[in-house]
Structures are given as structure tokens and as C-alpha cells.
Amino acid sequence: MQTFKGKVVSNKMQKTVVVEVARLKQHPIYKKYIKLSARFKAHVEEPVEEGKTVIIESTKPISKNKKWRVVKIL
């Protein structure tokens, strides 16, 4: 199972939060670090506030766009 640590950027849906995962990647030629981010929709039973840091884990597909679930709120 794959796990990521990210920040909750939206909690407007029922039982779903949008988590933004940021990472640093080095440019192959210029060797400068670039910040990349990806957004995942994750299933959650109890509401989580925006701005909280969470750990998400991959699961079987819950809906069309939701393939992650919140494991822990940090």
C-alpha cells in the first residue's frame, strides 16, 4: 500500500477531503529543486478541518475519483 503525507485543502464534500501532497524534485539539467504538488480525494468518516496535516493510504476504488482514505490526522 502506498501512503502520502499532505495538507487538507478542501472539506466541502460529505465524507471526502481533498489532500494536497507536495514533493521536491531535482531538475535533471539545472540541478535546481522544483516543488511539485498533486491533489487526491480521500475518504474520511469524521470531518477534518482545512489546513490539518493528514496521512492518506491507497485503497480499492470507493467512487469514480476516490481511491484514497485518511489513516491518521497529525
N, C-alpha and C positions, 0 to 999 in steps of 0.2 A: 504494500500500500504506500502511496505517495502522500507526504504531508508537507504543508507550507505554513509559514507564519506570516500573517498580514494584518491589515488595519480595516475595520468596518467603515465603509464609506456611505452605505445606504441601508436603512432598515424599514423602508416604507411598505414592504410586502408582508403578508402574513406567513410566518414560519420560514422566511427566507431573508438572508442578508447578502449584500454584495461586499466581497472582501477584495481589497487591492493588495497584491503581493509585489513588492519591489525587489530588484536584484541589480547587482553591478556586473557589467561585462566589459572585458578589455577589448578595445578596438584592435583588429589584427595588424594593421599597418602603423597607426599612430601611437599605439600603446596607451592611449588615454582611456580612463574608465567612464563608461556611459551608464546612466541609470535607466533601466527598463522596468516597466510595470505591466502586470496583467490583472484582469478583474475576473473573479469567479463568483457565481451564485452558489451559496451554501445553505443547506437546510439547518434550521435551529428550532428547538422546541420552545424555549423561553426567550423573550425579547432581549436583544443586546443593543446597547447604546452605540451611536455613531462615535467613532474615534477610539473605541476599545481595540486592543490587540488580541487576536484570536489565533488558534491553531486549527487548520482545516485538514481533512483527510478524504481521500478519494473513496467513493462507494459505487455501487451499481447505480445506474440512472434512476433518479427519483421522478424527474419530469423531462421535458424536452431540453431544457438548458441547465438543469440542476443535477450535477454529478459529484457534489462535494457535501460534507457535513461538518459542522463545528464540533470539535472534540473538546477544546478547553478554552476558557476565557482567561487571559492573563491580566 
